[in-house]
């Protein structure tokens, strides 16, 4: 049963990720009317919202864009940092949306940030339990199946809660991005529709991850009742 769930969400995740990449590639061929690069768009959005303590930097890779609340940096991949197209505008504005959340103490972002160490620990423990179980390690024999499955349920619950909390954080960042892109005239109406579509598919990856996490949790709970 667990392998069926894993394979199902691997396929769904792969399809959504592939669609996202195709959308970003498609919209990267459409230049924005403003002609600003992702870096310039991010800096302007920060300035317009009175944020002066956040830096915009370039990081290697593709779709590696993120906001780091610890050092207050908006990290943009080269395609976004240098790009002067709709995809770059959408991503840059979205990451600035997270900076705005941080500056305004957005509740769900604060909760999500506080959960990061717990989720990292939970992921490590889950992997350790499964690896030791696969290897048939003697240490696991010290615990009953009930205790083992309850530990797995607890750690998976933390991961699931984190995945669910991520959803309002991501949707809100995209909402802020689109509102600003429209009000600042960085994009015209046609480009704004494309930016919204790109961000919709980006958000879909988080939705799939949350559903997958919840499915694993329900499976482990059902297993504990057998």
C-alpha positions as CSV (number, residue, x, y, z in Angstrom):
1,X,0.0,0.0,0.0
2,X,2.7,2.5,1.0
3,X,4.5,1.9,-2.3
4,X,1.3,2.6,-4.2
5,X,1.0,6.0,-2.4
6,X,4.7,6.8,-3.0
7,X,4.6,5.9,-6.7
8,X,1.3,7.8,-7.2
9,X,2.6,11.0,-5.7
10,X,5.9,10.6,-7.5
11,X,4.0,10.5,-10.8
12,X,1.7,13.4,-9.9
13,X,4.6,15.5,-8.5
14,X,6.6,14.8,-11.7
15,X,3.7,15.9,-13.9
16,X,3.1,19.1,-11.9
17,X,6.8,19.9,-11.8
18,X,7.1,19.3,-15.6
19,X,4.1,21.6,-16.2
20,X,5.7,24.2,-14.0
21,X,9.0,24.1,-15.9
22,X,7.2,24.3,-19.3
23,X,5.1,27.3,-18.1
24,X,8.2,29.1,-16.9
25,X,10.0,28.4,-20.1
26,X,7.1,29.6,-22.1
27,X,6.7,32.9,-20.2
28,X,10.5,33.5,-20.2
29,X,10.1,34.1,-23.9
30,X,7.7,37.0,-23.2
31,X,9.5,40.3,-22.4
32,X,7.8,42.6,-19.9
33,X,6.8,46.1,-21.0
34,X,8.8,47.6,-18.2
35,X,12.0,46.0,-19.4
36,X,13.2,45.6,-15.8
37,X,15.3,42.6,-14.7
38,X,14.2,40.3,-11.9
39,X,16.8,42.0,-9.7
40,X,15.5,45.5,-10.5
41,X,11.9,44.4,-10.0
42,X,12.7,42.9,-6.6
43,X,14.5,46.0,-5.5
44,X,11.7,48.3,-6.7
45,X,9.0,46.2,-4.9
46,X,11.1,46.3,-1.7
47,X,11.6,50.1,-2.1
48,X,7.9,50.7,-2.8
49,X,7.0,48.9,0.4
50,X,9.5,50.7,2.6
51,X,11.9,47.8,3.1
52,X,15.5,48.8,3.1
53,X,17.2,46.0,5.0
54,X,16.7,43.2,2.5
55,X,19.4,42.4,-0.2
56,X,18.7,40.9,-3.6
57,X,21.4,38.4,-4.6
58,X,22.0,35.8,-7.3
59,X,22.3,32.0,-6.5
60,X,23.2,29.2,-8.8
61,X,20.7,26.7,-10.3
62,X,17.2,26.7,-11.8
63,X,14.1,27.4,-9.7
64,X,16.3,27.8,-6.7
65,X,14.7,31.2,-5.9
66,X,13.8,31.8,-2.2
67,X,13.7,34.3,0.6
68,X,15.9,33.7,3.6
69,X,14.5,35.3,6.7
70,X,17.6,34.7,8.7
71,X,19.9,36.9,6.7
72,X,17.1,38.9,5.0
73,X,18.1,38.1,1.4
74,X,16.1,37.5,-1.7
75,X,17.9,34.7,-3.5
76,X,17.2,34.6,-7.3
77,X,18.4,32.1,-9.8
78,X,20.5,33.5,-12.7
79,X,17.5,33.3,-15.1
80,X,15.3,35.3,-12.8
81,X,18.0,37.7,-11.5
82,X,19.1,38.8,-15.0
83,X,15.8,38.0,-16.9
84,X,13.6,40.7,-18.3
85,X,10.6,38.6,-18.9
86,X,7.3,37.6,-17.3
87,X,8.6,34.5,-15.5
88,X,11.4,36.6,-13.9
89,X,8.9,39.3,-12.9
90,X,6.5,36.7,-11.3
91,X,9.2,34.9,-9.3
92,X,11.0,38.0,-8.2
93,X,7.8,39.6,-7.0
94,X,6.7,36.4,-5.2
95,X,9.9,36.2,-3.2
96,X,9.5,39.8,-2.3
97,X,6.1,38.8,-1.1
98,X,7.8,36.7,1.5
99,X,10.0,39.6,2.5
100,X,6.8,41.7,3.0
101,X,5.4,38.9,5.2
102,X,8.5,38.9,7.3
103,X,8.5,42.7,7.7
104,X,4.8,42.7,8.7
105,X,5.2,39.7,11.0
106,X,2.7,37.6,9.0
107,X,1.5,34.9,11.4
108,X,1.8,31.9,9.2
109,X,5.3,32.7,8.1
110,X,6.3,33.0,11.7
111,X,4.8,29.7,12.6
112,X,6.4,28.1,9.6
113,X,9.9,29.5,10.5
114,X,9.6,28.2,14.0
115,X,8.7,24.7,12.8
116,X,11.8,24.4,10.5
117,X,14.1,22.8,13.1
118,X,11.3,20.4,14.2
119,X,10.6,19.4,10.6
120,X,14.3,18.8,9.9
121,X,14.6,16.7,13.0
122,X,11.4,14.7,12.1
123,X,12.6,14.1,8.6
124,X,16.0,12.8,9.9
125,X,14.3,10.5,12.4
126,X,11.9,9.1,9.8
127,X,14.7,8.3,7.5
128,X,16.7,6.7,10.3
129,X,13.8,4.5,11.4
130,X,13.1,3.3,7.8
131,X,16.8,2.7,7.0
132,X,17.3,0.7,10.3
133,X,14.1,-1.2,9.7
134,X,15.2,-2.0,6.1
135,X,18.5,-3.2,7.4
136,X,16.9,-5.2,10.1
137,X,19.0,-3.4,12.8
138,X,18.8,-5.0,16.2
139,X,18.1,-1.7,17.9
140,X,14.6,-1.6,16.5
141,X,13.9,-4.9,18.1
142,X,14.0,-3.2,21.5
143,X,10.8,-1.4,20.7
144,X,7.3,-2.8,20.0
145,X,5.6,-2.3,16.7
146,X,3.1,0.0,18.5
147,X,5.9,2.3,19.8
148,X,7.6,2.4,16.4
149,X,4.4,3.2,14.5
150,X,3.5,5.9,17.0
151,X,6.9,7.5,16.6
152,X,6.5,7.5,12.8
153,X,3.0,9.0,13.1
154,X,4.3,11.8,15.4
155,X,7.2,12.7,13.0
156,X,4.9,12.4,9.9
157,X,2.3,14.6,11.7
158,X,5.0,17.4,12.1
159,X,5.9,17.1,8.4
160,X,2.2,17.3,7.4
161,X,1.4,20.3,9.6
162,X,4.4,22.1,8.1
163,X,3.3,21.3,4.6
164,X,-0.2,22.6,5.3
165,X,1.1,25.8,7.0
166,X,3.3,26.4,3.9
167,X,0.1,26.7,1.7
168,X,-1.2,30.0,3.1
169,X,2.3,31.4,3.2
170,X,2.9,30.6,-0.5
171,X,-0.6,31.7,-1.7
172,X,-0.3,35.0,0.3
173,X,3.1,35.7,-1.2
174,X,1.7,35.2,-4.7
175,X,-1.3,37.4,-3.9
176,X,1.0,40.2,-2.7
177,X,3.2,39.8,-5.8
178,X,0.3,40.1,-8.3
179,X,-1.3,43.1,-6.5
180,X,2.0,44.9,-6.7
181,X,2.8,44.0,-10.3
182,X,-0.6,45.4,-11.3
183,X,-0.4,48.6,-9.2
184,X,3.1,49.4,-10.2
185,X,2.5,48.9,-14.0
186,X,5.5,46.5,-14.2
187,X,3.3,44.2,-16.3
188,X,0.4,44.9,-18.5
189,X,-2.9,43.0,-18.3
190,X,-1.8,40.3,-20.7
191,X,1.5,39.8,-18.8
192,X,-0.2,39.8,-15.5
193,X,-2.4,36.9,-16.6
194,X,0.7,35.0,-17.5
195,X,2.4,35.8,-14.2
196,X,-0.6,34.6,-12.3
197,X,-0.7,31.3,-14.3
198,X,3.0,30.7,-13.6
199,X,2.6,31.3,-9.9
200,X,-0.5,29.1,-9.8
201,X,1.6,26.2,-11.1
202,X,4.3,27.0,-8.6
203,X,1.8,26.8,-5.8
204,X,0.5,23.5,-7.2
205,X,3.8,21.8,-6.2
206,X,3.1,22.8,-2.6
207,X,-0.4,21.5,-2.8
208,X,0.7,18.1,-4.1
209,X,3.4,17.9,-1.3
210,X,0.8,18.7,1.3
211,X,-1.7,16.1,0.0
212,X,1.1,13.5,-0.2
213,X,2.2,14.3,3.4
214,X,-1.4,14.0,4.6
215,X,-1.9,10.7,2.7
216,X,1.3,9.2,4.3
217,X,0.0,10.2,7.8
218,X,-3.4,8.7,7.2
219,X,-1.8,5.5,6.0
220,X,0.4,5.2,9.1
221,X,-2.6,5.9,11.4
222,X,-4.6,3.2,9.6
223,X,-1.6,0.8,10.0
224,X,-1.5,1.4,13.7
225,X,-5.1,0.2,14.0
226,X,-4.6,-3.1,12.2
